[in-house]
Amino acid sequence: MICSKLDFDTKEMRASYCDALIHAAEQNEKIVAVDADVSFSMGTEPFYKKFPQRSINCGIMEAHAVGFAAGMSAVGYIPFVHMFGTFATRRAYDQLFLSCAYQDLNVKIIGGDAGVTAAANGGTHMPFEDMAIVRAIPNFTIIEPADGTMYKSLVPYIANTYGNFYVRSSRKKSIKIYRDDAEFTVGHANILTQGNDVAIIACGIMVHQALRAYELLKKEGINACVADMHTIKPVDKDAVEKLANVCGAVVTAENHNIIGGLGNAVGECLLGIDPVVPMERVGVNDTFGEVGTQEFLMTKFGLTAENIAAKAKKVIGRKRK
Amino acid sequence: MNKKRCLSAAAEIRKLAITAMESAGFGHVGGSMSVCDALAVLYEEIMNIDPLNPEKEDRDRLVLSKGHCGPALYAALAYKGFFPKSELLTLNANGTRLPSHCDRLKTVGIDISTGSLGQGLSLGSGVAMGNKMKGLNSYTYVIVGDGELQEGQNWEAVQFIAHRCLSNLVILVDNNKRQLDGYTEQVCRQFDIKAKFEAFGLFAIEVNGHDVESIFNGISKAKSSGMPAAVILETEKGHGCSFAEIPGFNHYMVFDRGMAEQARREIDRRLEVSLRDDLQ
């Protein structure tokens, strides 16, 4: 399922997404694009050229754009709303709640610049809390694709499945993890490596770091099972329980605050397991973002393979003897 | 328009709304009463709706953005036959299909859920745009409160509605001059509502919101303007409900059967006077 050599994709994530959206829109005339003055950043301008009548740029008004999209979905359209994740969630939270979720409408929120991928836009634009706050709203599916291949592959499912989605994405080139023939099912984790010493459950850009951690641990004779938990809500509880039972120790890795995101979602699955399975989390330690290159920020916030490997060894040490 | 029918509808909607709130013992009386005449005109004379086919695609849509005035809208829907009038007695009861704030998933005839103020215009603009793209001739009516216009999202929506020339959308402002904490003039002054809409590029007109002919004419002019439009209904909070026509707090009231019965009798009496005056 995964590429034998992990390297940068030839295409940016946003370009893969827009190709997929155009393809989906060719199949389904109800798909429309809604933006809030970041169509260039979100990479949706090819859609605007192809479907000018189905492209609505609202201007800098995120709250309105989300409500407007919800209204369009109430009469049968399938709006894909493109914004930076920060503003889609923080600025338009009540609109996600009431205009979309509470009334069970059909809005697809594409939240760009996940976590440290906001890089030079800095702390104001760096969403470390978006998954946490959307996760607290019923009627939202939350997805964070690990690469462009997965992103592209999931767009038709998102378009054709009734309900509200929050997709946490990044715009630039990602490490290509998956071969083009890889398959993904929303709500089901992808198991990427076999191992029974520790489970590493990651999402987004941290899947690559988890695979690197796997290699680091292998050199020390530790076999890690790496899972890509691309669907953060509903999280794949069955997979988490199985991994916990097989490995007896769990590490989560996310480009997000350790509060409220993947680590919490996985931890909640472990609550019912007896005897207790130890768990460690890799993520941003309840702080704000800042400007910097993605590489600098990943090191600064500990979003690295080395940190995942260290946490893996720590959690193995906590295993019930 | 059939004035007599509208007057009777308005009186009936008021009485039914009072009856609904009476069953709960409390409710948003003030804002529900101020919007009853507009609802009567919309449902009797303006809107293309079919209670027997509430989901018909080309229907006109109503978004009650001031969602806490659900009792008035429920009364209008029951009056039109969307559901039995007896169901009004379940307002706010445990497990009810008629919650305080409008919920499209629970109530037949409700197109959009509302309750967090300021969101209805954006939702309505999406409905209007979608129907326009579908080539439907239907209209979307959005009722906002004057106090509600303090929410900034409204003005995002108005700017968008103007820019997109959504002439199939009519905003109705229930300008009852009061909000929960008192008179808008004191809490946060609205200035000139009509001028504000006009400054955004909308057609705007002020009408007597308790005169069914004025309301009808105002909405008709709004529709024939060919522009996105706002009809500012000059209203009085609590209007038509004797115990709510007070200068003090009437946003939310607790009342008993005696007060409700007296209010209903007064509504009947005033209707008689109106109909008699109309004949002369």
Interface residues (C-beta under 8 A of the other chain):
Chain A: Q53 R54 I56 C58 G59 M61 A63 H64 A65 V66 G67 F68 A69 A70 G71 M72 S73 A74 V75 G76 Y77 P79 D94 Q95 F97 L98 S99 Y102 Q103 D104
Chain B: D103 R104 L105 D111 I112 S113 T114 G115 S116 Q119 L121 S122 L123 G124 S125 G126 V127 A128 M129 G130 N131 M133 K134 G152 Q153 E156 A157 Q159 F160 H163 R164
